[in-house]
Amino acid sequence: MLDWVSREIRPILARVLDGRELAPDDATALTGVTGRDLHALALVADELRRRQVGEVATFVVNRNVNFTNVCIKHCTFCAFSRDHREEEGYFLPVAEVVRRAREAWDLGATEVCIQAGLPPKLDGRYYIDLTRAIKAALPDLHLHAFSPEEVLYGSVRSGLPIREYLAELKAAGLGTLPGTSAEILDQEIRDVIARGRITVSQWLEVITTAHALGIRTTSTIMYGHVETPAHWIRHMALLRSIQKDTGGFTEFVPLSLIHSEAPMYQKGLVPGVRPGATGVEVVRMHALARLMLGATIRNIQASWVKEGPKLAQTLLAAGANDLGGTLINESISTSAGAAFGQLVGPAELCRLIRDAGRLPAQRDTLYGLVQTYRDGESPDSPLDKIDDAEARFGSYRRLIASGEFRFTRR
């Protein structure tokens, strides 16, 4: 396989295939591969995937609930948030969040993912109370909720230290924490794209404290803006170091920037911002993630919301082993201009996986297998019988235009 790879790249890939850890300098050298070297990188990533997780490719049946778009921060990559004075600001009551979670549960979801903006003057115990309300109504539903930014905000607003705040969330029924609000874990880059956002050290404190309390988290990266490939490698090296210490990450999810509605691009707020990652960059990122992280963070997710189902399917041959969730109605990426995000049903996810030559399986949030679908088997999910997901579940555009849940805390 490596006979036709360039002289500089061949020994790096050979060492990885021999089971040696990919050094940051070698990983940086791989960030520029093209042509046959790129194909070789993807093939090596696919072989490591086969060794580390086998032939099963997974998905989770879940729903996203973004309960408010009102936010005190003004991150330049975010097209979702609104100032509290804007007409398009909304805030879902607790009863509505519970209703949406129950609807998802009745349709076969095992997880609800909750993330939102940071509204002004939020009661510091709101996240704890919301968690308790959902778990009281749906005790068996896994609650995957609250970014490190939200945890920090709740901690500050409540006056509780982060450790105590996380402990209360866990006691209320929180299952796992999204490892979002990471973007690029480089403070200089963060100060360019989102000044005032959670700092690298604060993000690390929330994540490692959660792990210490037995709350597992995902891990993410957002790329395709003003970062360089060297930032990718430093970011992943940091995640790898954390995982060696805590073992708390369940997965790594590369998230390419959706640029079209992002203020940093649309309004020219950040000089030199790119229009998202190229297709080649997306393949490189997922393959490098498998090479750098696969031995410690076994699950690499390809986001069909960010990349579209077809490219996400292709990434199953470049190191990825998971296609994420059904989502039902994701708002944050769609508000930025993503063409996907409403719903991909279990049967369609199975088809995408099977057509890629892999064995499809539904998983839970912690990657326990719920159902494996052998040849000829397919999910019998009510989600696959929904013809018009927007009419059934609503959409971000309809929500901000309707005024039904208008934010009024002024």
C-alpha angles and dihedrals in degrees: 000000000000099000093096097041118110118269094248096050101039098075092047093055091042091056091050091051088051088060100257121142114257108247117222093243091053091046090053089054089055094054092080101047119132137170115007092357089058091050089050091050090053092047092051090048090051091050092050089049089053091051095044104040107005128223100315116108116193147204135182127225103230146137131226119221114188097186098190138013094196111112139171091211125081105205109179094221094055121094092166102071127085132192114251090249095057122103093229094061115116138180122193115220116238090251090057092049089051090047091053091047091050091049089054092048091051088053093054103268117152095189140041117198116206125191131143148152125295106253119202119263093009113174104257092228094051095105091050092048092047091051092050092049094052094046092047089057097036110023095171097049114103112235111213101179154147124031120237086259090058092046090052090048092050090048093051095044093047097042090232121132113250093253093053092044093052091046090055091048090052092048089050090056108271109158107188139349126234111238091220129127084063097108099156114346093224117105096212091056092044091053089055100047101029115012110190094025121128108297126237092253092049091049090051091049093053094045098045092043090052090051091049089054092051095256107135121210142193122239128222146178129203113209142164099074124083100324124106128226088257087065090054091056096046089048093052092043089056092050090048091053092050092049092052089054101041111014086212103128117097097187147348119237120191109206117194116209116264096215110176098087098020109119092224089064105024095048097030093240094148118048115230097014113159124226092251128287122316120240090255091052090051091054092046092050095052093043092048090048090057092048095046102034109019096093091056105021101038099185120073114183127209110208112222087189093061100032103027123247095277097055090040088055090051090052088064084076093049103057105294122121102176136057098198122230144324087248094186094208119007114182110181099065095036091054088057091055104271111159091215135048108098102093143322109186127224094254092054092047088051090051092051091050096045093047087055089059096254134120111252122222137170112232137187125239093275092049097257108149114248099178133355117206114216125193111312093011122116135170118268096211128159087221089070090056094059109105099185112031094179092054090048101042105017126233139245093255093051092045097054092044098047102066089212094125099024114174108246106168098116 
